[in-house]
Amino acid sequence: MLKSTPLRKVHIDLGAALVPFGGWEMPLRYKSELQEHAAVRSRAGVFDLSHMGEFLVRGPEAAAWLNSLLTNDLRKLSPGRAQYSFLLREDGGIIDDLIVYQLEPELFMLVVNAATTEKDWGWLEEHLPATGVSLENISEATVLIALSGPESESLIRQLTDLPVGEMPYYACVKGTVAGIPDVLVATTGYTGEWTYELFVRESHGLSLWEAIMNLGEITPAGLSARNTLRLEMGYLLYGTDIDEQTTPLEAGISWAVKLDKGNFIGREALLHQKEFGLRRRLFGLLSDSPRAIPRNGMLLYNQEGKEIGRITSGSISPSLSKGIALGYLPPEYKVGMTVYMALRGEMVPLTIVRPPFLPETSLTRRQKARV
């Protein structure tokens, strides 16, 4: 049976098309995914992300224990900061990609994918030490709302006195928003635009959503727009671009893997892979024609017509009016080279590029301004 977020009635009242996603009933679109996509890129959109999983990890050994499970180096975190990381099997396969927030010196929050929440929880429990660390699953008690777009800062300033304009990328702070206490505000996101992700107790979720919508000129956005927004940035989708048969090195996310930090589950497998070489790598692919749209699962070929790989995520880019994709190819392929997909009986060329596909967003502009 599908789960529903506490905002389900809101979505129905707004005319959303609800679809199954990761075990949840979620809004695919409200009126037009193209309008929703454009609103996030140009102004602001709001997403209900309450299907995501949230775990609290507490205790004097919490940091060291998490560092033995995750690929990134938690020693580089401090209270009020966040980090992207992977949870791996012993063979290096990706159990999940996640964000870890350090809320206090001995308190962390993991935000995991909806479809993997139960699997992740089981893995953590299986490896939990006898003392020094405790786990709490707050997924069902948490509503997560994301306000994303170039105008997100000016909008959220109307709801809070928190120093939201001074927050760097991948930071978090707790305080009052829209008169609601203990809202965790995080500058993480999945669209490529400057985003505030707001974590609030389930009982206050509807009030927070309404307060945001009452600001005006904010477009509710669904999964379809969220997918094209993340794909334009080259962000990975678990279960599509990465899974337990994929390693972070193959996915091209070695920056979130710190092999020199000490031991963690999956490290030896990644060291072996790094020494002996990859069998495949994830690349960005660009079509010059808006009519030649790559789709998930399509095969990739070389000039001689030999199968060499597969598209994992593909769509039209609403911002570029071109087909864009992510796909796995042999590691000898390089940026600038051409591969092909079969479409309507023709071999259509795709240029290998380095994501993101968009040269500039409100997120990249903000990051450049801080350098």
PEQUIZI-V84874 format. One record per helix or strand. SS is the DSSP state (H for helix, E for strand). FROM is the first residue (numbers start at 1). TO is the last residue. Records with the same first field share a line. If there is no record, write none. Layout:
BEGIN
SS: FROM-TO ; FROM-TO
END
This chain:
BEGIN
E: 3-4 ; 17-21 ; 24-29 ; 45-48 ; 53-58 ; 70-70 ; 81-88 ; 94-104 ; 107-112 ; 134-137 ; 142-148 ; 171-177 ; 180-186 ; 195-201 ; 219-220 ; 238-238 ; 242-242 ; 281-286 ; 299-301 ; 307-317 ; 322-329 ; 338-343 ; 346-353
H: 8-13 ; 33-42 ; 62-67 ; 74-76 ; 114-126 ; 139-141 ; 152-156 ; 164-166 ; 202-213 ; 223-233 ; 254-256 ; 259-261 ; 267-276 ; 362-370
END
